[in-house]
Amino acid sequence: MQAMTAALPADPAGWLEPLYREHSRAVIQAAYRVTGNPEDAEDVLQTVFFRLARRAVPPDFPGGPLPYLRRAATNAALDIVQSKRAKTSVAFDGVGEATTRDPSPTPDAVHDERELEQLLREAVARLGRRAAEVFVLRSFEGLDNRAIAEALSTSPGTVAVTLHRAREVLRTELAPHLGGHRDRH
């Protein structure tokens, strides 16, 4: 990550580097949860901060910079997942922490979980942009409906409805692969 700081364009106002230092880890974590790939997460980090670097002044962060950056990372990561899905299948190794409960799973269980995670990531990538964004911010980032609503400039009720619909689509799409498992999100 240090190389990224050196690669940032000049920051005459001095606002970008402190923002990067404080929030780059959160951006990478958000991106990794969506992409499941450390290299793609690094690409998202660069994309997010290079987009910011092109601005002459910092954007207005109504709810603070972290929700803004998480949303930007989620969108950039969804772009990567969707473009990879169009080309080939996408690896999904990162969201396992959300579904793994067994501290010493068998190799078969690990394989099954990774396969299910790949199916989930691909299904999320097929959702509409807003539904995918809401699902990721809630299920992967752990934001509550109010925080998501603020980040997306909408109401908590709209977030709740969008989240419910996204979960129903995912539940229906993944049902054949879940067997006796129930949705944990």
N, C-alpha and C positions, 0 to 999 in steps of 0.2 A: 504494500500500500504506500510505502514511502515514495516509490517511483512516481506514483500518481500525483503527489503533491508537487514534485519537481516539474511535472509535465503540465501543470495548470498554467493557462495563459496569465499574463500580468494582471494583477488585481490592484489597480491604483487606489481604489477606495478602501481596500483592506477588509472587506466583509466576507469574501469567499473562503479564504484559508481557515479562519476560525470556525466557520460553519462546517467545513470539511473535517477538520480535526475533531470536532464535537460529535458529528453525526455520521461519519463515513461507515463506521461499524454497523450502525442501525440500517443504513442503506444496503450494505452487503448482506446482512442477515435477512432483510425483507426480500431481497432479490433471490437469495439462495433458497428460501422457503418456497418460492414460486418455480424457480428453474431447476433446483436440485443439482446444480453444477457450479463448482467454484469459479471456473473460468467465465461462465456466463454471468455470474454474480459480479465479478470484477468488471466485465463489459458494461453491466448496468450501472455500476458505480461511476465509471468514466462517462457514460452517456448522461447521467443525471447531472454531474458536476460540470461537464463541458457545456451542457445546455444553459446552466446557470452562469457559467463564465462568459457566455456570449452577451449577457445582459450588462448594460452600463451601470445599473443600480440593482440592488437586491429586490426580489419580488416582495410583495406584501404577504406576510405569513399571518393570516387572521387568527388561526388557532395555534400559532407557533410554528417553527421550522420543521419539527419532527413529523407531525402529521402530513405536512406538505411533501417532505422528502420520502416518507413511506409510500405515499400515493404515487409520486413520480417513479419510485423504484418498482412498485407493483405494476404500473403501466408499462414501463420499459421491459420488465421481466416477462409480462404477458406477451408483449410484442415478440420477444425472442422465442418463447414457447410456441406461440402460434406460427411463427415462420418456420421453426424446426418441424412442427407437426405437419406442415404442408410439404416439407421435404422428406422427412423420415420420422421414425418414432422418437420420443423424447424420454431421456432417463429421468427417473424420479427417485432420488435417494435421500432427500432432505426432510421430508415431512414425516418420516418414520417416527420421530419423537412425539408426534401428535397421536400416533396409533399404537406404538409399541408399549406394552405394559409388562411383558415378561422380561425380567432382568437377564435371563440366559436362554433366549429362544433357540430352537433347533434350527439347523440349516434350512430345512424345508419351510419352517415358519418364517424365517428371514426372507427366503425366496418368494413365498406367497405374499408377504407384506410388501415387498418391493414391487411385485407385479401389480398389486392393488393400488399402490401409490402411483405407479405409472399410469394406470387407468384413470385414477382421480385427476392427476395433473392434465392428462389429455382431455378429460371431460370438462374440467374448469376452462381450458383453453377454447373449448367449443361454445361456452356460454357467451352471451352478449357481453360487451365490454363492461358496462356498468354492473351487471350481475356478477361477473368474475371479480371485478374490483371489490365489491362489497363482500363477497364470500372470502376472498383472500385476506382483506383487512380484518374481518371478524375471526375467521377460523385459523389463519396462519399467524396473523399479527396480534390477535387477542384484543383488538379495540372493541369498545362497546358501541352500541348503536348511536349514542349521542356523539361520540368522538368521530365516528364514521360520517355521520350527518354533517358535522362541522367541516370535516375535510373535503366532503363532496358538495358542500353548499346545498344541502337538501334537508328534509325533516327526518327525525328519528322514525316516524311512522313509515315513510317511504323506504327507509333503510330496512326496516323490519319486514315489509312486504317483499321487497327485492330479495332479501336474504331467504325468506321462506320459499319463494318461488325457485330460487337457485338451488336450495337444498332439495326441493321436490324433484327438480330436473335431474340433479346428480344422483339422488336416491333411486329414481326410476332407471337411469342409465346404468348404474352400478349394481343394481339388484341381482342380476344373474351371476355376478362375481362375488357377492357377499355371502351367499349361503345363509347361515343362521345369524350373521353379524348384523347389528343395527348401526345406524348412523350415529357417530359419536360427536358430531359437530352440532 
